[in-house]
């Protein structure tokens, strides 16, 4: 069972050797264009679009790459 996140959740992830922080903007459940690339996602294997607190940039991550911030 993979992790579940919802819009507004504060999360962290590893980015270029350091920990980045941001906010979940949406759960992606179908193939789409996001964060400047084609995202392969499905209901069974969703990905999440997050916005970095530091850069304001969009990123898309698989649930296993994200940790909910306590």
Biopython code that builds the backbone (N, CA, C, O; Angstrom):
import numpy as np
from Bio.PDB.StructureBuilder import StructureBuilder

atoms = [
    (1, "UNK", "N", (0.854, -1.196, 0.000)),
    (1, "UNK", "CA", (0.000, 0.000, 0.000)),
    (1, "UNK", "C", (0.888, 1.243, 0.000)),
    (1, "UNK", "O", (1.707, 1.432, 0.899)),
    (2, "UNK", "N", (0.720, 2.059, -0.986)),
    (2, "UNK", "CA", (1.546, 3.268, -1.038)),
    (2, "UNK", "C", (0.924, 4.368, -0.186)),
    (2, "UNK", "O", (-0.236, 4.295, 0.219)),
    (3, "UNK", "N", (1.725, 5.372, 0.068)),
    (3, "UNK", "CA", (1.283, 6.484, 0.913)),
    (3, "UNK", "C", (0.242, 7.325, 0.186)),
    (3, "UNK", "O", (0.234, 7.403, -1.042)),
    (4, "UNK", "N", (-0.629, 7.947, 0.958)),
    (4, "UNK", "CA", (-1.658, 8.831, 0.405)),
    (4, "UNK", "C", (-1.418, 10.249, 0.908)),
    (4, "UNK", "O", (-1.112, 10.457, 2.082)),
    (5, "UNK", "N", (-1.558, 11.207, 0.027)),
    (5, "UNK", "CA", (-1.444, 12.618, 0.395)),
    (5, "UNK", "C", (-2.642, 13.349, -0.182)),
    (5, "UNK", "O", (-3.284, 12.875, -1.118)),
    (6, "UNK", "N", (-2.934, 14.506, 0.386)),
    (6, "UNK", "CA", (-4.035, 15.307, -0.160)),
    (6, "UNK", "C", (-3.567, 16.744, -0.355)),
    (6, "UNK", "O", (-2.551, 17.162, 0.201)),
    (7, "UNK", "N", (-4.319, 17.489, -1.148)),
    (7, "UNK", "CA", (-3.967, 18.871, -1.437)),
    (7, "UNK", "C", (-3.791, 19.636, -0.131)),
    (7, "UNK", "O", (-4.624, 19.547, 0.771)),
    (8, "UNK", "N", (-2.700, 20.387, -0.042)),
    (8, "UNK", "CA", (-2.435, 21.178, 1.148)),
    (8, "UNK", "C", (-1.497, 20.517, 2.141)),
    (8, "UNK", "O", (-0.992, 21.173, 3.052)),
    (9, "UNK", "N", (-1.257, 19.204, 1.971)),
    (9, "UNK", "CA", (-0.323, 18.524, 2.873)),
    (9, "UNK", "C", (1.080, 19.104, 2.696)),
    (9, "UNK", "O", (1.525, 19.350, 1.575)),
    (10, "UNK", "N", (1.766, 19.318, 3.813)),
    (10, "UNK", "CA", (3.163, 19.749, 3.790)),
    (10, "UNK", "C", (4.026, 18.492, 3.737)),
    (10, "UNK", "O", (3.868, 17.581, 4.549)),
    (11, "UNK", "N", (4.947, 18.458, 2.761)),
    (11, "UNK", "CA", (5.776, 17.278, 2.557)),
    (11, "UNK", "C", (7.235, 17.662, 2.364)),
    (11, "UNK", "O", (7.563, 18.819, 2.100)),
    (12, "UNK", "N", (8.102, 16.664, 2.503)),
    (12, "UNK", "CA", (9.525, 16.836, 2.207)),
    (12, "UNK", "C", (9.939, 15.739, 1.225)),
    (12, "UNK", "O", (9.304, 14.688, 1.143)),
    (13, "UNK", "N", (11.028, 16.008, 0.476)),
    (13, "UNK", "CA", (11.580, 15.020, -0.435)),
    (13, "UNK", "C", (13.045, 15.332, -0.650)),
    (13, "UNK", "O", (13.505, 16.439, -0.370)),
    (14, "UNK", "N", (13.780, 14.343, -1.153)),
    (14, "UNK", "CA", (15.193, 14.523, -1.423)),
    (14, "UNK", "C", (15.372, 15.169, -2.792)),
    (14, "UNK", "O", (14.818, 14.699, -3.786)),
    (15, "UNK", "N", (16.153, 16.252, -2.837)),
    (15, "UNK", "CA", (16.390, 16.957, -4.085)),
    (15, "UNK", "C", (17.848, 17.379, -4.158)),
    (15, "UNK", "O", (18.308, 18.193, -3.357)),
    (16, "UNK", "N", (18.560, 16.833, -5.103)),
    (16, "UNK", "CA", (19.965, 17.211, -5.326)),
    (16, "UNK", "C", (20.786, 17.127, -4.044)),
    (16, "UNK", "O", (21.577, 18.023, -3.750)),
    (17, "UNK", "N", (20.599, 16.060, -3.287)),
    (17, "UNK", "CA", (21.419, 15.825, -2.111)),
    (17, "UNK", "C", (20.960, 16.518, -0.844)),
    (17, "UNK", "O", (21.564, 16.331, 0.212)),
    (18, "UNK", "N", (19.898, 17.320, -0.926)),
    (18, "UNK", "CA", (19.390, 17.950, 0.285)),
    (18, "UNK", "C", (17.888, 17.693, 0.377)),
    (18, "UNK", "O", (17.285, 17.138, -0.542)),
    (19, "UNK", "N", (17.302, 18.097, 1.475)),
    (19, "UNK", "CA", (15.871, 17.881, 1.680)),
    (19, "UNK", "C", (15.093, 19.129, 1.283)),
    (19, "UNK", "O", (15.356, 20.226, 1.778)),
    (20, "UNK", "N", (14.144, 18.948, 0.394)),
    (20, "UNK", "CA", (13.287, 20.054, -0.041)),
    (20, "UNK", "C", (11.943, 19.942, 0.673)),
    (20, "UNK", "O", (11.527, 18.854, 1.070)),
    (21, "UNK", "N", (11.272, 21.082, 0.830)),
    (21, "UNK", "CA", (9.959, 21.117, 1.470)),
    (21, "UNK", "C", (8.979, 21.805, 0.544)),
    (21, "UNK", "O", (9.344, 22.683, -0.237)),
    (22, "UNK", "N", (7.728, 21.390, 0.645)),
    (22, "UNK", "CA", (6.716, 22.018, -0.186)),
    (22, "UNK", "C", (5.322, 21.560, 0.183)),
    (22, "UNK", "O", (5.099, 20.950, 1.230)),
    (23, "UNK", "N", (4.389, 21.868, -0.702)),
    (23, "UNK", "CA", (2.976, 21.601, -0.465)),
    (23, "UNK", "C", (2.405, 20.804, -1.626)),
    (23, "UNK", "O", (2.667, 21.107, -2.790)),
    (24, "UNK", "N", (1.619, 19.780, -1.298)),
    (24, "UNK", "CA", (0.945, 18.995, -2.328)),
    (24, "UNK", "C", (-0.138, 19.857, -2.975)),
    (24, "UNK", "O", (-0.986, 20.424, -2.286)),
    (25, "UNK", "N", (-0.101, 19.949, -4.306)),
    (25, "UNK", "CA", (-1.098, 20.714, -5.051)),
    (25, "UNK", "C", (-2.179, 19.816, -5.641)),
    (25, "UNK", "O", (-3.352, 20.186, -5.669)),
    (26, "UNK", "N", (-1.779, 18.631, -6.115)),
    (26, "UNK", "CA", (-2.780, 17.736, -6.693)),
    (26, "UNK", "C", (-2.247, 16.321, -6.785)),
    (26, "UNK", "O", (-1.041, 16.084, -6.846)),
    (27, "UNK", "N", (-3.198, 15.380, -6.791)),
    (27, "UNK", "CA", (-2.902, 13.968, -7.031)),
    (27, "UNK", "C", (-3.160, 13.722, -8.512)),
    (27, "UNK", "O", (-4.228, 14.054, -9.027)),
    (28, "UNK", "N", (-2.181, 13.141, -9.191)),
    (28, "UNK", "CA", (-2.302, 12.871, -10.624)),
    (28, "UNK", "C", (-2.569, 11.378, -10.802)),
    (28, "UNK", "O", (-1.806, 10.540, -10.321)),
    (29, "UNK", "N", (-3.666, 11.053, -11.500)),
    (29, "UNK", "CA", (-4.053, 9.656, -11.655)),
    (29, "UNK", "C", (-4.195, 9.236, -13.118)),
    (29, "UNK", "O", (-4.743, 8.174, -13.413)),
    (30, "UNK", "N", (-3.696, 10.076, -14.034)),
    (30, "UNK", "CA", (-3.677, 9.692, -15.445)),
    (30, "UNK", "C", (-2.474, 10.359, -16.104)),
    (30, "UNK", "O", (-1.914, 11.318, -15.572)),
    (31, "UNK", "N", (-2.084, 9.843, -17.266)),
    (31, "UNK", "CA", (-0.950, 10.429, -17.980)),
    (31, "UNK", "C", (-1.265, 11.886, -18.295)),
    (31, "UNK", "O", (-2.337, 12.197, -18.814)),
    (32, "UNK", "N", (-0.325, 12.781, -17.978)),
    (32, "UNK", "CA", (-0.558, 14.205, -18.161)),
    (32, "UNK", "C", (0.760, 14.938, -18.316)),
    (32, "UNK", "O", (1.827, 14.363, -18.099)),
    (33, "UNK", "N", (0.689, 16.197, -18.687)),
    (33, "UNK", "CA", (1.870, 17.056, -18.722)),
    (33, "UNK", "C", (1.895, 17.865, -17.431)),
    (33, "UNK", "O", (0.928, 18.557, -17.112)),
    (34, "UNK", "N", (2.989, 17.781, -16.693)),
    (34, "UNK", "CA", (3.120, 18.550, -15.456)),
    (34, "UNK", "C", (4.596, 18.750, -15.164)),
    (34, "UNK", "O", (5.425, 17.893, -15.469)),
    (35, "UNK", "N", (4.911, 19.887, -14.574)),
    (35, "UNK", "CA", (6.291, 20.218, -14.193)),
    (35, "UNK", "C", (7.245, 20.073, -15.372)),
    (35, "UNK", "O", (8.398, 19.674, -15.207)),
    (36, "UNK", "N", (6.743, 20.405, -16.575)),
    (36, "UNK", "CA", (7.597, 20.417, -17.744)),
    (36, "UNK", "C", (7.929, 19.060, -18.339)),
    (36, "UNK", "O", (8.855, 18.944, -19.141)),
    (37, "UNK", "N", (7.178, 18.030, -17.954)),
    (37, "UNK", "CA", (7.444, 16.707, -18.512)),
    (37, "UNK", "C", (6.157, 15.902, -18.581)),
    (37, "UNK", "O", (5.138, 16.286, -18.008)),
    (38, "UNK", "N", (6.216, 14.780, -19.291)),
    (38, "UNK", "CA", (5.071, 13.874, -19.344)),
    (38, "UNK", "C", (5.111, 12.987, -18.106)),
    (38, "UNK", "O", (6.116, 12.334, -17.825)),
    (39, "UNK", "N", (4.017, 12.976, -17.381)),
    (39, "UNK", "CA", (3.918, 12.180, -16.160)),
    (39, "UNK", "C", (3.085, 10.942, -16.463)),
    (39, "UNK", "O", (1.958, 11.046, -16.947)),
    (40, "UNK", "N", (3.646, 9.773, -16.176)),
    (40, "UNK", "CA", (2.923, 8.518, -16.335)),
    (40, "UNK", "C", (2.321, 8.163, -14.976)),
    (40, "UNK", "O", (3.042, 7.854, -14.028)),
    (41, "UNK", "N", (1.002, 8.211, -14.895)),
    (41, "UNK", "CA", (0.344, 7.928, -13.622)),
    (41, "UNK", "C", (-0.974, 7.220, -13.896)),
    (41, "UNK", "O", (-1.508, 7.282, -15.003)),
    (42, "UNK", "N", (-1.491, 6.547, -12.874)),
    (42, "UNK", "CA", (-2.777, 5.855, -12.980)),
    (42, "UNK", "C", (-3.415, 5.826, -11.597)),
    (42, "UNK", "O", (-2.798, 6.236, -10.615)),
    (43, "UNK", "N", (-4.656, 5.341, -11.523)),
    (43, "UNK", "CA", (-5.319, 5.208, -10.219)),
    (43, "UNK", "C", (-4.495, 4.309, -9.294)),
    (43, "UNK", "O", (-4.390, 4.573, -8.096)),
    (44, "UNK", "N", (-3.913, 3.246, -9.856)),
    (44, "UNK", "CA", (-3.129, 2.299, -9.060)),
    (44, "UNK", "C", (-1.739, 2.820, -8.727)),
    (44, "UNK", "O", (-1.154, 2.436, -7.714)),
    (45, "UNK", "N", (-1.210, 3.693, -9.576)),
    (45, "UNK", "CA", (0.128, 4.253, -9.354)),
    (45, "UNK", "C", (0.090, 5.764, -9.538)),
    (45, "UNK", "O", (0.598, 6.287, -10.530)),
    (46, "UNK", "N", (-0.513, 6.465, -8.582)),
    (46, "UNK", "CA", (-0.624, 7.923, -8.702)),
    (46, "UNK", "C", (0.716, 8.609, -8.466)),
    (46, "UNK", "O", (1.637, 8.027, -7.893)),
    (47, "UNK", "N", (0.808, 9.852, -8.917)),
    (47, "UNK", "CA", (1.931, 10.712, -8.575)),
    (47, "UNK", "C", (1.343, 12.008, -8.033)),
    (47, "UNK", "O", (0.154, 12.282, -8.193)),
    (48, "UNK", "N", (2.198, 12.801, -7.389)),
    (48, "UNK", "CA", (1.722, 14.033, -6.760)),
    (48, "UNK", "C", (2.496, 15.237, -7.275)),
    (48, "UNK", "O", (3.725, 15.219, -7.348)),
    (49, "UNK", "N", (1.755, 16.287, -7.633)),
    (49, "UNK", "CA", (2.388, 17.553, -8.020)),
    (49, "UNK", "C", (2.563, 18.370, -6.749)),
    (49, "UNK", "O", (1.604, 18.612, -6.016)),
    (50, "UNK", "N", (3.785, 18.788, -6.499)),
    (50, "UNK", "CA", (4.097, 19.579, -5.312)),
    (50, "UNK", "C", (4.747, 20.889, -5.736)),
    (50, "UNK", "O", (5.372, 20.970, -6.793)),
    (51, "UNK", "N", (4.594, 21.915, -4.902)),
    (51, "UNK", "CA", (5.237, 23.205, -5.142)),
    (51, "UNK", "C", (6.259, 23.424, -4.042)),
    (51, "UNK", "O", (5.936, 23.356, -2.856)),
    (52, "UNK", "N", (7.492, 23.686, -4.445)),
    (52, "UNK", "CA", (8.586, 23.901, -3.505)),
    (52, "UNK", "C", (8.386, 25.206, -2.731)),
    (52, "UNK", "O", (8.078, 26.243, -3.317)),
    (53, "UNK", "N", (8.565, 25.141, -1.409)),
    (53, "UNK", "CA", (8.497, 26.349, -0.585)),
    (53, "UNK", "C", (9.642, 27.308, -0.937)),
    (53, "UNK", "O", (9.473, 28.527, -0.902)),
    (54, "UNK", "N", (10.797, 26.750, -1.271)),
    (54, "UNK", "CA", (11.990, 27.567, -1.497)),
    (54, "UNK", "C", (11.978, 28.245, -2.870)),
    (54, "UNK", "O", (12.180, 29.455, -2.971)),
    (55, "UNK", "N", (11.738, 27.454, -3.931)),
    (55, "UNK", "CA", (11.845, 28.000, -5.287)),
    (55, "UNK", "C", (10.503, 28.376, -5.900)),
    (55, "UNK", "O", (10.449, 29.151, -6.855)),
    (56, "UNK", "N", (9.417, 27.827, -5.354)),
    (56, "UNK", "CA", (8.103, 28.054, -5.949)),
    (56, "UNK", "C", (7.881, 27.218, -7.196)),
    (56, "UNK", "O", (6.853, 27.342, -7.861)),
    (57, "UNK", "N", (8.854, 26.361, -7.513)),
    (57, "UNK", "CA", (8.759, 25.531, -8.708)),
    (57, "UNK", "C", (7.894, 24.305, -8.497)),
    (57, "UNK", "O", (7.751, 23.805, -7.382)),
    (58, "UNK", "N", (7.316, 23.829, -9.601)),
    (58, "UNK", "CA", (6.535, 22.596, -9.589)),
    (58, "UNK", "C", (7.462, 21.399, -9.695)),
    (58, "UNK", "O", (8.504, 21.461, -10.349)),
    (59, "UNK", "N", (7.078, 20.315, -9.050)),
    (59, "UNK", "CA", (7.758, 19.034, -9.209)),
    (59, "UNK", "C", (6.698, 17.952, -9.096)),
    (59, "UNK", "O", (5.651, 18.156, -8.480)),
    (60, "UNK", "N", (6.973, 16.810, -9.691)),
    (60, "UNK", "CA", (6.054, 15.681, -9.595)),
    (60, "UNK", "C", (6.821, 14.509, -9.013)),
    (60, "UNK", "O", (7.917, 14.182, -9.470)),
    (61, "UNK", "N", (6.236, 13.875, -7.996)),
    (61, "UNK", "CA", (6.912, 12.770, -7.311)),
    (61, "UNK", "C", (5.973, 11.603, -7.089)),
    (61, "UNK", "O", (4.761, 11.765, -6.945)),
    (62, "UNK", "N", (6.572, 10.417, -7.066)),
    (62, "UNK", "CA", (5.827, 9.224, -6.670)),
    (62, "UNK", "C", (5.638, 9.286, -5.154)),
    (62, "UNK", "O", (6.433, 9.904, -4.446)),
    (63, "UNK", "N", (4.577, 8.641, -4.665)),
    (63, "UNK", "CA", (4.299, 8.709, -3.216)),
    (63, "UNK", "C", (5.473, 8.268, -2.347)),
    (63, "UNK", "O", (5.705, 8.848, -1.286)),
    (64, "UNK", "N", (6.213, 7.256, -2.781)),
    (64, "UNK", "CA", (7.324, 6.753, -1.960)),
    (64, "UNK", "C", (8.457, 7.766, -1.801)),
    (64, "UNK", "O", (9.272, 7.641, -0.886)),
    (65, "UNK", "N", (8.517, 8.762, -2.677)),
    (65, "UNK", "CA", (9.567, 9.776, -2.601)),
    (65, "UNK", "C", (9.219, 10.887, -1.612)),
    (65, "UNK", "O", (10.078, 11.691, -1.248)),
    (66, "UNK", "N", (7.969, 10.930, -1.182)),
    (66, "UNK", "CA", (7.503, 12.008, -0.305)),
    (66, "UNK", "C", (7.332, 11.534, 1.132)),
    (66, "UNK", "O", (6.964, 10.388, 1.390)),
    (67, "UNK", "N", (7.608, 12.443, 2.055)),
    (67, "UNK", "CA", (7.359, 12.188, 3.483)),
    (67, "UNK", "C", (6.499, 13.315, 4.001)),
    (67, "UNK", "O", (6.780, 14.485, 3.744)),
    (68, "UNK", "N", (5.436, 12.967, 4.740)),
    (68, "UNK", "CA", (4.592, 13.998, 5.336)),
    (68, "UNK", "C", (5.376, 14.694, 6.443)),
    (68, "UNK", "O", (5.998, 14.045, 7.285)),
    (69, "UNK", "N", (5.337, 16.006, 6.427)),
    (69, "UNK", "CA", (6.059, 16.795, 7.423)),
    (69, "UNK", "C", (5.271, 16.800, 8.734)),
    (69, "UNK", "O", (4.063, 17.034, 8.748)),
    (70, "UNK", "N", (5.972, 16.541, 9.820)),
    (70, "UNK", "CA", (5.272, 16.490, 11.112)),
    (70, "UNK", "C", (5.094, 17.867, 11.709)),
    (70, "UNK", "O", (4.526, 18.002, 12.793)),
]
sb = StructureBuilder()
sb.init_structure("model")
sb.init_model(0)
sb.init_chain("A")
sb.init_seg("    ")
for serial, (resi, resn, name, xyz) in enumerate(atoms, 1):
    if name == "N":
        sb.init_residue(resn, " ", resi, " ")
    sb.init_atom(name, np.array(xyz, "f"), 0.0, 1.0, " ", f" {name:<3s}", serial, name[0])
structure = sb.get_structure()
